[in-house]
Amino acid sequence: MIEKLFGRNKKQKVAAKGDEQLTCRLTTELLRPSDQSWRLFSIMSEFVNGFNLLRKLGPAITFWGSARLKPGDKYYDEAEELASRLAETGLAVVTGGGGGIMEASNVGAFKVGGASVGLNIRLPEEQRLNPYTTESQTFDHFFARKVMLAYASEAYIYFPGGLGTLDELFEIATLIQTKKITRVPVALYGKEFWAPLLDWMKNDLAKKHKTISPEDLELFTVVDGVDEAEKFILKHLSTSCNFRPTKRKLRRSLPKADESAL
């Protein structure tokens, strides 16, 4: 009777609660019993393979931008032209490996015989590796891919894009601001697209709320047009890493894209 009143039932209730299946993200995503151990090996392999790929490249530039733009769009065509010119100087062109601006940049590098690299992410929709890469790796984990992209290049150029492009822009800016990576040129391509964002950062973040320093705005340079972008990148690389352009044209025939996969 005493056990029933003061102890035993209470313990049983606690145990019963403990037997309930948790459904929070901790167990459904992070600690999934079905693949928890193997997932660690998968992450390690992505890092190892990614760094081994980057070692081959030499000086490189990473292109960012929307996966949704198509051939014929102003920014698609200009990304392709800029990538062609930079690949001809000996720079490897690195992208996220998908469609849109990423595809355009890989096309530009590929067709002149340059190094065309795609660091792709496996997604249920929108993202598939485009066929214009000479080197590629597909990732399951965004964070592993982001590390590779953050350390891949001597310069970064951002064409108009959506959430993914903005995420990567502020990731690189934060790494430079906190001195986690060496300061590298960050070019924002297209004044019309980027000016409103920079105005908001200047007027609201820096002046009104003081959540960033005015000098943080100097991390970005707006370029408007292929000629200006090429000049900006090559000028900075000539001093930051002693890069010496060597024009070369090793034309390749382009593979036929699988339109159903783009």
Helices and strands as residue ranges (DSSP letters): H 2-6, H 8-18, H 25-25, I 26-30, H 36-55, E 60-64, H 74-88, E 92-95, H 101-111, E 116-121, E 135-139, H 142-150, E 155-158, H 163-177, E 186-189, H 191-200, I 201-208, G 214-219, E 221-223, H 226-240, G 259-261
